[in-house]
Amino acid sequence: MQKIKYWNLYICYKEKGYTQKQLAKLLSISPQRLSLKIIGKDADFTMPEARKLSELFDKPIDELFSTSIKVNS
């Protein structure tokens, strides 16, 4: 498994039952490009993509794209 840069995004789309293919289609990018963006390799999310994902998952952009994970106790 590749190292994931955006764990919060990864967790959100998994919890909501989305596949990378579905998420990529919503962003109008290929699943391969989405994968590169999630692991932070040679690609990053654009502001329009970040806004779409923020609205989709009802999370602030800075939280969704944080590189640290908050654990609720």
TARAPE-V52081 format. One record per residue. N is the residue number from 0. RES is the residue in three letters. PHI is phi in whole degrees, -180 to 180 (999 if undefined). PSI is psi in whole degrees, -180 to 180 (NA if undefined). D_CENTER is the distance of its C-alpha to the mean C-alpha in Angstrom with 2 decimals. Layout:
BEGIN
N RES PHI PSI D_CENTER
N RES PHI PSI D_CENTER
END
This chain:
BEGIN
0 MET 999 139 16.15
1 GLN -72 154 14.36
2 LYS -69 130 13.51
3 ILE -97 130 9.88
4 LYS -87 -42 9.18
5 TYR -107 76 6.14
6 TRP -61 -40 7.68
7 ASN -62 -41 7.21
8 LEU -64 -46 3.64
9 TYR -58 -47 5.34
10 ILE -64 -44 8.34
11 CYS -60 -48 7.68
12 TYR -72 -30 7.12
13 LYS -69 -44 9.89
14 GLU -63 -34 12.03
15 LYS -83 -4 12.03
16 GLY 85 15 13.07
17 TYR -82 148 10.78
18 THR -98 165 11.07
19 GLN -63 -35 9.19
20 LYS -62 -44 12.26
21 GLN -66 -45 12.02
22 LEU -64 -41 8.55
23 ALA -61 -42 9.85
24 LYS -62 -41 13.03
25 LEU -63 -31 11.83
26 LEU -93 -3 10.57
27 SER 60 42 13.79
28 ILE -132 168 12.69
29 SER -79 154 13.61
30 PRO -59 -33 11.82
31 GLN -66 -41 13.06
32 ARG -66 -41 11.61
33 LEU -61 -44 8.02
34 SER -58 -44 8.96
35 LEU -62 -38 10.48
36 LYS -69 -41 7.75
37 ILE -65 -38 5.68
38 ILE -87 -7 9.25
39 GLY 74 29 10.26
40 LYS -105 113 13.23
41 ASP 60 16 15.07
42 ALA -162 152 12.26
43 ASP -141 164 10.08
44 PHE -78 141 8.41
45 THR -80 164 11.42
46 MET -61 -43 12.39
47 PRO -60 -38 12.80
48 GLU -66 -43 9.29
49 ALA -61 -41 8.13
50 ARG -64 -44 11.02
51 LYS -58 -47 10.33
52 LEU -68 -38 7.06
53 SER -61 -45 9.17
54 GLU -68 -42 12.02
55 LEU -61 -44 10.66
56 PHE -98 3 9.72
57 ASP 52 48 12.60
58 LYS -132 144 11.22
59 PRO -63 148 12.25
60 ILE -56 -45 10.14
61 ASP -64 -31 11.72
62 GLU -76 -44 10.90
63 LEU -63 -36 7.19
64 PHE -106 18 7.14
65 SER -69 148 10.21
66 THR -95 7 11.17
67 SER -119 156 13.45
68 ILE -114 130 13.44
69 LYS -93 132 15.97
70 VAL -109 123 18.09
71 ASN -80 138 20.15
72 SER -106 NA 23.73
END
